[in-house]
């Protein structure tokens, strides 16, 4: 449970007694958290301010407690509490405030433990203090997040020997060499989860409210998959070795960093001076999902991919990081290769993000001192240039790094033009941004949504709604509003063609340009620095030909991609020895150039379920021009409605208008190389294709599952657009009420309003549907839920066990098939479905599948704007 243990000050209580009561409240909080099996929450700014006053006049017998709190229970970076701490320690170090428990030298040392941000300025000032300069040098030499402080130190170094020493230490990478190397041998006890572990298993959506509270959230790890998992982990730790998380397939599904955080909490080690967070640990998988792998890298974890069939829970194994062998009792169980080749440096640095920031600081210092490149670090391996052409994805990423293209396996740091954050990962992104000491975003456009918690918020969600948007706006980001709708449906409208971006959700899959979804730590890094580390993946090309047949929808086209891969032996449903040609690669789609951008997103979005690293859809200019023109008007409307950050929104309008003035799109080269080319003839798809319970890879034709009863139907999620709701309503219009329960949730408030205006909502109401506010609704499973053990047909993104409801068996398919299923209470036969489609959908297709072109709606720029009249 969350406890805000801010002390209350009765009117009669004098100041010393009031502050002393803060300790009483804190001890109560500690006891309550201990009963929950978790450490206390970090102090907030008010508590830290009260702590500072106690340190100035410490109560007898409380000295050790006060020192423990100021040293170890305050967040680092640019948290409000860290600002109070840094100001206090700076005053003590300078001698302007006396503290009997902390002398000037100790205050200087403690400033050096704060990572960066608010502690940098006082440390730079102390370089002029003869008595404390040496301590300031030591502290700054291992501080990475110095930002503008670098220029101040560089200027001071011209006349100050201590500042010069800091520059030299940065140039020599003291921040890196002062840390121990990755050990040659690591002995661990195996904790193995058979089959596939997805991020819902590790970080259940139903517990999303607790994600920023890492130790509390970690209590929910595997709670549905393996109820005794935490007891087993505790038993394994008693063997005296760290525990390694092992699985056949690890980390599929969403991009949530909370999944990695939970594994690290149970397997890693505490971070000195950073409360309630850990680093390190080992994860071993036959396959580790790319986003999870990257998140592990960023967090200082050691991720290893190898054959795990010989490993069992309780085994004590030794990992030799030099020879690439894993042994048990001296016998080799498995072999591996450390990838990327920089992994040892990443572990030593405390994570990939630390390594990137540190290397840039070292390069910056060496340039300032006129020194050549340092030979200390392992440089990323770069592939040989094949001389062949580039794919569309390779050209987009190339453009973002100032090149024609990049090759598969090439390390680069592309510019992040658009960055997205949603509300169940946003609080973690906020905390990561604070730890990065970021006060201003460098990425051109960063947006925060409130779509995952809007409909049924908990008290902690309400607090997020009231504070997180302002946090983003303060840093130059854009804040959407509660009720606006799904992050992806909005984020797509902010994209620029042929640019690169990221987002803290695995379904951040731009239909124009390309996005590489990431965990909240990397999203924070992208927003803060304007770039993101990337080893360019290989590409798989899916090339369509032929004409779409009557009754076959784009969602069927989405599902036929894995179906075709299964037929060709490129994808298996079985998790042991799993084959997945798409995993970790870019899925590139050609042959559908005239799709509307909203339709293209349906294809791109589903690449997340293929475990693809990213997706591109090759479109002609006309639909892209139409989409960008529409979005310019939408953003103008946002400005009229008072959305912020105004300068960021205006800059994006201008960037869109600049593209429209010269609308050129990148094109893939004819001789581009792909890991695999899959050709699909649309004319051969004669019936709908569905994903079966409970695996988005378990794809079957409708004829294979027809007749199965269905209890509930969900029409919604980012996989839907306004055309789907019109088509579904056309199926239901004039029919009896649906026999089961039907949920309807449009993706955005704009869709909702248009559907209301057209009378579509009236049809759903008469059909007995339950209308949800625009947003994610059932999709993630953290809000309303379907009935336990029900059979569900859903248009949402994925159907993992227990995601939509406890024990629910979930089919995934089109909105059109969803409406027919809802009407009949079962999966129809192919003949039944095609007959209804022929009668109620096909004749009206041109009218049903119209999209929201705001530039064609009269005076939409002023839509919803409340006029202000002079008195």
C-alpha positions, -999 to +999 in steps of 0.1 A: +000+000+000+011+036-007+013+058+024+019+095+022+035+100+056+037+138+056+036+151+091+008+173+103+016+203+125-011+212+151-014+249+158-001+245+194+029+224+185+062+243+184+085+238+154+110+214+170+082+191+182+065+193+147+097+183+130+104+155+155+069+142+146+082+137+111+105+109+124+075+093+142+055+093+110+085+080+091+090+051+116+053+042+113+057+042+075+088+020+078+069-005+100+039-006+076+061-012+046+081-038+065+049-056+071+044-056+034+079-070+029+092-039+011+116-010+021+103+025+027+095+050+000+120+077-007+115+110+011+096+137-007+105+174-008+085+184+023+099+155+043+134+164+032+129+200+042+119+188+077+148+165+078+172+194+070+158+214+099+163+184+122+199+180+110+205+217+120+195+209+155+195+171+159+174+156+187+195+135+211+196+098+201+184+104+165+218+112+150+222+079+132+186+080+118+190+115+105+223+106+087+208+075+072+179+095+058+200+123+043+225+098+028+203+070+015+166+079+014+164+108-010+161+103-048+190+115-070+190+138-100+165+166-103+137+154-080+123+181-058+136+164-027+171+161-043+170+199-048+164+205-011+192+180-002+217+196-027+210+231-014+215+221+022+247+201+016+260+230-005+254+254+023+271+231+048+301+227+025+304+264+020+301+270+057+270+292+056+250+266+075+263+247+105+255+210+111+271+191+140+266+157+122+280+167+088+312+187+084+322+205+053+343+176+039+315+151+044+289+175+028+312+176-002+315+139-004+277+134-001+271+159-029+292+136-050+268+107-044+239+125-061+246+114-097+241+149-113+217+177-116+213+199-086+245+188-070+268+200-099+267+238-093+278+236-056+305+211-064+318+234-092+319+263-068+339+242-043+367+239-068+376+274-057+378+263-020+414+254-012+403+232+017+376+212-002+388+214-038+403+179-037+370+165-025+351+184-052+375+170-078+369+135-066+331+140-066+329+156-100+352+131-117+326+104-113+296+125-120+282+121-155+251+142-156+268+176-156+252+192-187+258+230-187+282+225-158+308+211-183+312+245-199+316+261-164+343+236-154+361+240-188+362+278-184+374+275-149+401+250-159+420+278-177+430+293-143+421+267-117+442+236-112+414+217-096+390+223-125+418+213-148+421+180-129+384+174-132+387+179-170+416+155-172+398+129-151+367+131-174+391+128-203+407+097-188+372+082-179+378+080-142+340+075-139+346+042-157+380+030-145+370+035-109+343+008-113+352-029-112+354-048-145+327-073-153+339-105-135+353-133-156+332-158-137+297-154-122+282-182-101+244-181-098+215-203-088+190-209-116+154-199-112+137-212-144+103-205-158+094-230-185+080-218-218+074-182-226+075-154-200+058-123-212+059-089-196+023-093-183+036-122-163+065-101-149+045-069-145+008-076-144-014-049-159-038-051-130-010-039-107+001-011-131-007+015-104+024+004-084+050+004-112+069+035-100+071+018-065+096-008-077+097-031-047+060-031-042+053-038-078+079-066-078+057-085-053+033-091-082+059-108-104+046-141-118+017-140-093-007-155-119+018-176-137+035-192-107+019-182-074+048-196-053+075-179-074+086-154-047+088-182-021+110-202-045+132-172-051+137-167-014+146-204-009+171-202-038+188-172-024+195-192+008+221-211-012+243-181-010+246-172-046+227-146-067+197-159-086+196-159-124+162-156-141+161-183-169+134-191-194+129-205-229+114-172-241+117-142-219+102-107-220+078-108-250+048-085-251+048-049-240+078-026-236+072-019-199+104-014-180+086-025-149+090-061-160+128-057-160+126-037-128+108-066-111+133-092-122+162-069-112+146-063-078+146-100-071+180-108-086+201-076-086+218-056-059+211-022-042+225+010-057+245+029-031+227+062-021+197+055-044+166+043-025+143+015-035+160+006-068+185-020-078+208-028-107+227-058-121+214-094-121+215-120-148+188-131-172+193-161-195+169-170-223+167-193-253+152-161-268+151-127-251+126-103-266+145-073-281+129-046-260+134-066-228+170-073-238+177-035-244+160-026-211+182-052-193+213-036-210+202-001-199+198-013-163+232-029-159+219-064-161+238-092-179+214-107-206+226-139-222+209-158-250+217-195-253+203-230-251+186-233-217+172-268-220+198-283-197+192-258-169+167-264-141+155-245-111+180-249-082+210-257-104+242-238-093+259-228-126+290-208-134+290-183-163+324-177-178+321-144-196+355-148-213+351-183-228+313-180-233+306-213-214+280-221-187+290-250-166+274-271-138+298-292-117+325-286-142+304-299-172+295-275-200+257-270-201+256-243-228+277-219-248+270-183-257+285-152-272+283-119-254+262-096-276+266-068-283+303-068-281+301-037-258+282-056-232+311-060-208+316-022-208+279-017-203+279-039-172+310-022-158+295+013-164+263+003-146+242+001-178+242+011-214+228+045-207+256+053-183+281+041-208+267+063-236+265+094-214+300+088-200+317+082-233+302+114-246+315+133-215+349+118-220+350+127-257+338+162-249+366+166-223+393+152-246+382+176-274+383+205-250+418+195-239+430+189-275+435+152-269+429+124-294+404+095-290+408+073-259+416+036-265+399+025-233+365+014-245+353-014-267+339+001-299+307-013-313+314-039-340+303-024-374+294-047-403+311-046-437+294-026-463+278-051-488+275-025-515+239-034-520+209-010-517+191-001-486+156-010-473+131+017-465+138+013-427+176+014-433+171+047-452+149+062-426+174+055-398+202+066-421+185+099-426+183+103-388+221+099-385+230+120-416+237+090-439+221+075-470+214+043-450+226+020-423+235-017-425+220-044-403+243-048-373+255-012-375+255+007-342+241+042-344+223+069-324+195+082-346+178+115-339+144+110-321+120+133-338+089+121-319+087+105-285+056+092-268+047+082-232+016+068-218+002+069-182+011+034-169+047+038-179+048+077-177+054+079-139+084+056-144+096+077-173+092+108-151+114+092-124+140+083-151+140+118-164+146+131-129+175+107-125+189+119-159+188+154-144+168+166-173+150+200-170+144+205-207+137+179-235+161+178-264+138+157-286+117+179-309+084+165-298+076+145-267+040+138-257+023+123-226-011+107-227-036+095-201-054+067-220-046+036-199-061+048-166-087+074-177-119+053-175-116+037-141-088+056-122-075+046-088-065+074-064-029+071-075-040+075-111-059+107-102-026+121-088-008+111-120-035+129-141-031+160-120+007+162-120+023+143-149+011+165-177+026+196-161+058+178-155+061+171-193+050+206-203+075+222-179+102+204-200+088+215-233+066+184-239+030+181-249+004+169-225-028+153-238-059+153-215-079+126-197-105+114-222-086+124-253-080+087-261-053+062-270-016+074-272-009+057-305-039+071-323-027+106-313+011+101-316+007+090-352-009+123-359+022+141-346+047+122-368+067+135-396+073+113-427+106+093-429+117+103-393+125+081-364+110+080-329+102+059-299+077+054-271+071+037-238+047+012-252+053-017-275+026-005-299+045+027-307+047+017-343+045+047-367+026+042-399+048+069-415+084+070-405+097+043-381+097+039-344+116+016-321+095+011-289+115+010-257+113+008-219+107+039-198+144+044-191+153+045-228+123+067-236+134+091-209+169+091-225+155+098-259+134+127-247+162+141-226+190+138-252+171+137-285+187+104-296+186+067-289+212+039-291+203+014-318+220-016-334+202-017-367+182-049-371+178-070-402+146-067-421+120-091-432+100-080-462+063-089-465+052-082-501+015-083-509+000-088-544-034-094-557-068-079-548-086-081-514-116-104-517-151-095-506-156-097-468-119-098-461-107-069-440-074-053-432-073-071-398-074-104-418-045-091-437-027-084-404-034-120-392-024-136-425+012-125-420+018-149-391-004-175-408+017-174-439+049-176-418+036-207-401+028-223-434+063-217-446+079-230-413+091-196-403+070-193-372+060-218-346+034-217-318+053-240-296+076-221-272+103-246-268+126-243-297+105-213-308+109-202-344+100-166-352+114-150-383+102-116-372+117-115-337+141-087-333+139-077-370+122-049-388+090-059-405+087-040-438+055-041-458+050-034-495+023-039-520-004-018-504+007+017-514-028+033-515-038+025-479-049+054-458-024+061-431-050+050-404-052+017-422-014+014-425-012+017-387-032-014-383-005-033-401+024-015-383+007-018-349+004-056-351+042-059-357+044-057-319+027-091-316+053-105-341+080-094-316+094-073-344+118-045-335+100-020-357+078-018-389+076+003-421+047+005-445+056+017-480+029+042-490+024+065-519+025+103-513-012+109-517-024+093-485+005+108-465-001+143-479-038+139-469-029+127-434-003+155-427-027+181-440-054+169-417-030+168-387-019+204-392-055+215-386-059+192-356-028+207-339-040+242-347-072+232-330-052+220-300-035+253-297-069+271-298-081+247-270-052+257-248-030+226-251+007+230-243+036+232-247+026+259-273+060+264-288+064+227-293+031+223-310+037+254-332+071+240-342+055+207-353+029+226-374+058+244-391+077+212-397+046+196-412+040+226-434+076+225-446+072+188-456+039+196-474+057+223-494+081+196-507+064+162-501+092+138-509+092+102-495+122+079-492+120+048-514+136+013-508+162+003-533+154-025-557+186-044-546+180-040-509+188-071-488+164-088-465+167-117-441+136-132-457+110-122-482+075-134-477+051-130-506+013-131-499-014-131-526-044-113-512-066-130-538-060-163-520-074-151-487-110-164-489-121-162-453-113-143-421-082-151-401-082-150-363-057-154-334-068-181-311-067-184-273-044-174-258-015-166-282-013-140-309+009-164-329-018-192-328-035-181-360-063-201-377-088-197-404-123-189-393-135-223-407-113-240-381-130-224-351-165-216-364-194-224-340-174-218-308-196-199-283-185-164-273-196-147-241-182-111-246-170-090-274-147-060-272-147-034-300-119-010-294-081-004-289-055+013-310-061-014-337-094+003-345-104+034-364-136+052-371-144+030-401-145-001-379-172+014-357-194+024-386-191-011-402-198-028-369-229-006-363-241-014-398-240-051-389-260-045-357-285-019-370-320-032-368-311-065-351-321-078-317-299-069-287-267-089-285-271-120-264-238-115-245-219-085-233-204-061-259-179-033-250-173-004-274-145+021-269-134+045-297-097+053-299-101+091-296-125+118-285-127+130-321-139+095-333-164+095-304-179+129-313-181+120-350-198+087-342-223+104-319-230+130-346-236+103-372-260+084-350-237+054-347-237+055-309-275+052-310-272+020-328-247+006-303-270+017-275-300-001-289-279-032-295-272-033-257-235-024-260-216-010-230-201+023-242-167+032-228-149+065-228-122+069-255-090+051-245-076+017-239-106+002-220-102-036-218-071-038-239-044-038-212-065-053-185-057-027-158-092-011-158-125-029-164-122-067-170-143-093-187-159-120-165-137-147-151-133-177-174-153-161-202-148-166-239-141-133-256-137-120-291-117-088-292-103-063-317-075-055-293-038-060-297-029-092-278-045-121-259-021-133-233-034-154-205-054-134-179-048-101-198-085-092-205-098-111-176-089-139-152-090-172-171-105-155-202-101-173-235-096-146-261-099-146-299-085-116-319-099-105-352-116-078-371-143-053-360-166-067-387-162-102-374-166-090-339-200-074-347-212-106-363-199-126-334-216-103-309-249-106-328-248-144-329-232-152-296-208-175-314-181-174-340-200-176-373-194-200-401-176-185-431-208-186-451-227-168-424-201-141-420-197-136-458-234-134-463-238-106-436-208-088-450-222-089-485-255-077-474-247-050-448-211-039-453-198-043-489-225-022-506-217+007-482-180+004-479-171+037-495-192+055-469-183+034-440-145+035-444-142+073-444-115+088-421-113+120-401-097+145-424-099+176-403-087+199-431-119+190-449-142+197-420-154+233-421-138+255-395-124+225-375-095+247-363-121+263-340-140+232-331-147+229-294-132+263-287-152+283-261-153+319-273-144+346-248-165+378-251-155+411-237-177+423-209 
